[in-house]
């Protein structure tokens, strides 16, 4: 069988190296190796998805950063952005696969998706959330990312005893940003490197 090139590799090489990642033909034609590496790295942080492949395609509109089809284990990303697709966007779409009608492990909703994505791992703090309201712009987000992540984790812990945990989180975020200097160490002072880390055991 002849292997069709995908970036610097071939489809068969990707199947051997990334068993849980399946690119659609359109995505295979345009995905740079760095995007595939980001997808592989992000998938390792979603053990709930198991060993069955997650299919990654291209968004139908270049104005959309991403889409998810949970019942099909399919996400679509926009590889035509001026900068590389962020880990946050990848994580957000993968988190949708954990919501109904997918695995239904976390509650449905876009704000909920942001909360669980940010809480999962520092890797997904490289971009400001899309739906969770945070009182900062994209440039200053890196100074607040760790604090927002901590509050998202607290909100998830709050949820079993408080059905209004998102309202609670909104209040906590408002308090944080009202402080005289609501600022944490720069995200990129502590963000882990781009080198893939070994899988956890």
N, C-alpha and C positions, 0 to 999 in steps of 0.2 A: 504494500500500500504506500502511495506517495503522500508524504506529510506536507500540509500547507503551512508556509511560514507564518508565525505569529510573533511579531517583534523580532528578537534575535534568536528565538527558539522555534520549535515546531509543535504542532498540536499534540503529537505523541509524547514529546518531552513534557508538555504541560500536564498531560494526563498522568504521567509518572510522578511528577514533582508536586502537583497540586490536585490530589484526587478529589477534593471537595469543591473545586472551582471549574465551572463549565462556561466558556465564552460562546455567545452566539456568533454566527459567521460575521455579521456586521461589526461586532465589537472586536472579534479576532483580527479584523483587517486594520483597525485604527488604534487599538490599545497599545500605548508604549509600555516597555518592560516595567517601568517604575509603577504604573498603575496596577499591573498584574501583581507586582510585589506587594503593593499596598493592600490589595484585595486578599492576598494570601495571608498576610500578617493580621489583618482585621478578622478574618475568618477563624483564626486560631483562638481568638478571644470570645468566640461564640460556641462553646462546647454543646450548648443545648440543641444546636442544629444537627448534631450527629454526623454520620459519615456520608449521608446521601448528598449528591452534588447540589450546589446552589448555582443557578444559572444567572449570568450577568450579560445584559444586553445594552443597547444604546437607546437613549430617550428619543422619542419621536420628534420632540420639539427641542431645538437648541436653547430655548429659553428656560428649560427645566433642568435643574441640577440632578434630580433623581426621582425615581418612582419605584414602588414595590408592589408585588402581586403575591401576597402571603400564601394563598392556597396553591400557587404554582411553584413556590420556592424560587421566585424570579425577581431580580431587581434590575433596574435600568439606570445607567449613569450617563452623564454628558461629558465625553472625552474631549470636547471641542472648546472647553473653557480656556481662557488665556493662561490660567495657572492650573497646575495639576489638581485633579479631584481630591478634595480633602479627606482625611481620615474621618472627620465628623460626618460628612455626607455619606460615606460608605457605611459607617457605623449606624447612622440614622436609618438607612434603608434596610440594613440587616436586622435592626431592632424591630422594624415593621413585621418581619417574618415570625417574630415571637408573639405577635398580637393576633387576635381573631381577624380573619378566619384561618390564620395559620396555626401555629402551635398553641396559641391562647395561653401563654405563660405569664404575660403581663397585660395590663388593661389597655384597651384600644384608645386611640386619640393621638393627635400630632404633638400636643404639649407633653403627654405622657411619654411619647416616643423620645422627645428631646431629653426628658428627665432621666430615663433609663439609659440612654446613650451616654450622656455626660457622666453618669454615676459609674458606668462599667469600668472604664480604664482611662488613665491620663492620655493615652494615645489619641482619644477622640476629643481632646480639648483644643485642637489646632484651628478651630473656627467657631465663631459666635453661633449660638443656637438659632434656629429659624423661627420657632414658635414660642418658646419660653421667653418671657419678657425679662430682659436684663438691661439696666440703665447705663449702658456704655456703648461706644461705637466699636466697629470691628478692629480698629487699630489698638484701642486700649483694652480690648477683651483679654489679651494675654496676661495682663496684670491682675485680672480678677478671676481667671478660669479656675484655679484651684479652690478658691473660696466658694464659687458657685457649685463646683462639683461636690464639695463637702456638704453644702446645703441640700443638694439633690439627693445625696445618700441619706441624709437625715429625714428628708421627706418620704423616701421609700420606707424607712423604718417607722415613720409616723402613720403611714397608711393603714395598717391593720386596726388601729384604734381611733382613727380620725378619717372619716370619709371625705372631709374637706381638706385633705392634705395638700392639694394644689393651691388652695387659697392660703393655707398655712405657709407654704413655700413662698408664695408671692409676698406675704408679709415679711418673711425673713429676708428675702432679697431686697425689699424696700428699706428695711432697717440697715442692712449692710451698705447699700449705696448712699444712704443718708449720712453715714459716718463722715467726719471731717476728711479723713484720708482713707477711703475704702480701697485699699491697694494691697496686693500680695506680691511676693517676689515674682519677677518676670517668669512666665511659663517656660520660656526657652532657656532659662538658667538651669532647669531641672528636668525638662522633657527628655525622655529616653531617646537614644540615637536611632537613626534610621536602620541600623543593622538589625536583622531579624533576631529575636531572642529564642533560645531553645524552648520547645514545648514543655509545659508544666507536667509534672508527674504526680 
